[in-house]
Amino acid sequence: MSNGRRPALAALVVFVVAMIASVCVTGIRVANPTSGGSLALGHYRPEGVVVTILPDVATTLRDGDLVVVMDGRTTLAWADTVPAAGRSPGEVGDVVPFEIVRGGETLAVDVPLSPFPAGAVLLDAWGTLTFVGAMLVMGVFVFWRRPLVPASGALLLSAAGAVGSTVPFLLGNDPLDLTDGVIVPMTVGTSLVYLLLWGGLIDFFLVFPRPFGRLGTRPSLRVVPYAAVAVSYLGAVAIARFTEPTALAWIASWGYWTILPTLITFAATPVILVLRWRRADAPERQLLRAFGWVLGFIVAVDAVIWLIPELLRAPVLIPWSMAALIGLPFPILIAVAILRYGAFDFDVVIRRSVVYGGLTIAVIAVYVVVAAGLGAILGSASAFATSLLATGITALAALPIRDALQRASSRLIYGDRDEPVRAIRRLGDRLEASVDPESMPRVVVDTVGDALRLPYVGLELGTAPAARLAAERGSPPAELVERPLVFQGRIIGRLLVAARGPADPLSASDLRLLDDLAQQVGVAAHAALLTEDLRASRERLVTAREEERRRLRRDLHDGLGPALAAIGMRAGAAESLVRDDPDRAADLLAELQAEVSAAVVDVRRLVDALRPPAIDEVGLVGALRLAAGRLESPGSPRLEVESDGRLPELPAAVEVAAYRIGTEAMTNAVRHAGAATCSLRLVGGSDLTVVVEDDGRGLPTTPRAGVGLVSMHERAAELGGECRVEPRPGGGTRVVARLPLVAPA
């Protein structure tokens, strides 16, 4: 049998045994007649037991009576003979003589036996039955659908512990159970089944969503949490046998020590969640976060209304029927998590659990406070009026309380979706506080993620194919929602986000807030791109300057330097031969003249490389016409260069950039366009605009930027301008370069 089937079969067997035991214990209770009194935790006294009266039973006992004698023997004596007390349970209608202490007086009363009112008792505990019923339904349904999932077996056992112990506990023990020994199977059987609840919960958190640590390879270790809670309870009961003064006190401790498994579970669960969180991936952390919120809510509330009072052996703060409803979100969350793991966003369940669980607590608190205040004012004579007024005031308070909890939970789960101004202001404040422009992408993704509580946010800068992911938070899913980042009508990037889950897509409010945030992010992204371009431009300028210096040094050192040295040596030799050998001196001077001419050519070449000399000689327009003349040849397009009016005085850098861009654009038209004509036009004004148009084949479908195009863009960007290469209306290509005449600040 596979490892998955063996634990599933074991869980099913234990579940069946526990439910049979619970049915047997419940059957014993229902079949026996009752005196009308019930024992509960904390109702034992050194000399007897205190009873509370069951509903719908006619009895001579009253709430708070201390039973000290039953059928001629003291309660302490009956407890000493447990489990074989020996008395017959009797029949309905029989009368049993009791001695009780009521109001400080000892009274002898005859108590008639009545049928046990199981229906009335269980109906009075409707809230508790709702909770354990939900646990049972969810546990059985999940196990039926996913029997091989380890967590489903743990949930099934936990549900068996909840239902199998709660129903007998609600039915309670009759004082006469001490006389016939029924208290032993009822208390012990209920307590042992109860241990499955807490052992199953610890087991669940160890194996969901997948077995933790060595549990995956050694499933037998899953017995440890069940053994731990059993040993703690049975050990405490065994020790109490020697520490309690009487058998009655020891029997009373059987139910009290069931609090130990609860404490162990409440202490172990946070530790397990923390250990699992540290080793979990993103989807598993989402699950753990959901369970952490729900469990934290349940544990905090239960500790106040149940656990602390029980430790102090005091009454719980609110009725059991309502207190149990606090835990109702837990089985719902577990079932959803197992059945739809990976296809459901657990934040939805958290949000609803917080709203309705908090509303339940608030309504109870308001009712208790109002009822107590009205009771103190109106007195006990107006109990009906007090209850009616308290109910009305509580109903009026329920709606604003629900709205406040809805807003709080919405902010917890959905962030600032319903408060877009708050989200935009937060983004602006964070961007303003960010000194380094490089940190802008991280600030944006963190702010958008916090504002909408999204599992993934990414910021992409630039456009395809040069777009890059500048920052991201979370792991990207298969499907993303994107919003373009626009600045002055130009797309400069994308904002990528993921929905909270398949069951909770982004709403219209979410998308509107995303659009508003994208507008603000577009401005910041433009500033970041400008900063990056400026930094890259400076790096290119420094690199170009150093490369030019290295070229000049190489040319001077390797070419002009040796030539000048040779000229000096020849001049000296000619000087020494002038008197002795005039002919030889004349020959050396002729050679010297040739070398000087060659050196002059080298100097001119170096100067021309720094700045085209034609610009200084014939102006920018004339230099471009000379360049066009050099490019023309038979079969090449006809090149025309003209200017719109008289150009203003141009800075040297602008002249060189316009010359280089114009010659490169005409060269591309001659070599690649297949055009008949190509025109270059210079337009003056606040900027110098260079427009080169041809009537050739136009741009390819997927243009690729070559060295020439990149060079044109870089020369324009260095001056704070721009260069566009675009299709020409009517066919062909157009190059438009805008060069500012004033350097940007």
Disulfide bonds with the S-S distance in Angstrom:
none
